[in-house]
Amino acid sequence: TPVPHNSFDDAFAALIANKVDYAAVPIENTLGGSIHANYDLLLRHHGMVHIVGEHSFRVRHALLVKKGVDRSMVRKVMSHPQA
């Protein structure tokens, strides 16, 4: 069962504390390049965590609005820089 965490730091901490068996974190992003925060966490926890697999997948973004809101009513859209 997936266990969400609020940050990459939290995901690594849960893994090291044996609260989870695995953690899936991004390492590369086609648009944004390397995810340096996770490379730093891998180095910080060298010997305590190990990469055991890789998964590549296409990300499709969607615009979400509250029920009853028409697309023409949207005036501003905010997103993560890599999205």
Buried (B, 14 or more C-beta within 10 A) or exposed (E): EEEEBEEBBBBBBBBEEEEBEEBEBEEEEEEEEEBEEBEEBBEEBEEEBEEEEEEEEEEEEEEEEEEEEEEEEEEEEEEEEEE
